[in-house]
């Protein structure tokens, strides 16, 4: 038992400890006051007298100890331990819909848009331990990279694998949103969210973005839209070198912000514009704050009372003192 863990339910009784020095003084004073002078002609009987005196002193010390134990017992020492249990009362299912068209390799974000996004999105995923998250990727077409799952390790590995290539180039915003809605429509979560990121203008796919937004509204899915790209010109990939590397050239950044705002407003979400790494990170932090998972916390308190042994020993000492004082010790005095 660690004394640091002990608390006192009735600490005001500890003030009675101030009477202990007074009680010790009174016992000493009364013993010497009542002691009569003894005139003897020899030394016979002195060992017994001294032995009885020593026993009397020891018993008085026990009386002080018993009084101290009673005072401590009245203050009710106890050990209180608290356990906390949390319960998620409102889960959120989130699908991150990521544009992987060639323009996501533009270098206005460092080292490029796609790599910057993956790093910031990974931090966002790690900050949502109580939610299920899925990944959808799109360019000229779309597919589900990871269904919604609570396995954050799986989602992070899938996010790390995302790269340009493998899909027809283009920007099919409607397809990316429709695939995300399809992943969430059967969800039983209290809140369903799509985070749709693009850096261009819808120019591919057979589903119009606003049609996909209407589907999101029908299934109660909120959509946050993010436009990525600086204002003005940026270094875009324009050709592939023989060694497989890209050739870059300055081109005008074009984002259909009007469309992205309409999608967000229609579904109850918000539109954000990220012109650099810091703004993109701030956007994901803001979404993280807007979509909070409600967690209920339960506290269980266990109290271990320690006063009972103190009461037992105090009573035992008092009874022992009374018996010795009125029986065995009495025969010597």
Phi, psi and omega in degrees: 000129179264125182298337178292340182274353184276133172241166184240122180286327181232067187295343182296335180290343180295339177298336178296343178299342178293340181277349182298313177300323178296319180296321178296316179296318182296318179297318178295317182293314182294327180293317180286331181290323184271355182283124180270148177293141184241120178257122181228155180265349180212191183254006179295137177092346181298317179303319180294318181298318180292323180295317178296321179297319179296319178297320180298318179296317180298320179294322177296323176297322178295324178298320177296317179298320178296319178296319178296320179297321179294321179296316178296321179295321178296331178281354176053073173293143181203157174250119182250121177244137182240129176246140182245135177230132180251148180223127178283118183259346179214096181276156179235132173258128186234134170244127177262113182260114192244128175286125179238028177291168184299332181293343177288356175267003178300151190256022176285337165258151188255136354286335169204173186300314186293315180295319178298318179299314183301320180294314182289321179296325178297318177296319178299314181298317181295335181275002181241065185292339185259005184245159173263140184226141175231164181235134172236135176242147180210152170220254172280348175215181184216158173202164179273118177282317179215124173297164179298131184208157175269357180279092184294329178298318178297316181295318181294322177294319179295321178298317181296332181281344183295131177206168179288143179110157180096341177236151173302136182289156183139183180226096181259078183299317180299320179293318179298318180289318181297319178296322178295317178298320180298327180286334186257346190297332180267002183293141177261007181294153179292331181225134181234129189225138169245133171250104186258119182243134176212164178232019185211209183241139179298119182219011181215174175088161182252008175241125179290142181304319181289331174295317177296325178295323177295324175296320178298319178297318181301324182262011176067039183253120178277141182236121170262127181250142182230124173260126184249125177148146181285164171279128180106223184256156177214160177282110180253149172289129183239343181199165179246128178286163179303331180276004178094351178281164183263147168265137183245150176210153178290131176220159179287134176279125180234119176232131179279077184294326179299315179295316182297322177294320180295319178299313181297313182296319182296325185263000179088014179259207179219156176253140179230152176237126179247115181261349177205180183299319183295319179293321179296318178296318179296325179295313179295325175295321179293318177298322178300323179283325181291323182254086182263135173276129180279125181238127179262132183250130178247135178243129179246123183249128177245128182245125176253111181282135182246003186282335186299314177299326179295318178297317181300312182291324177297314179294322179298317181293318180296318179294317178298317179299315182297317181296314180293319183295323187257000178234278188292311182292332182295331182288348180257352185239000000 
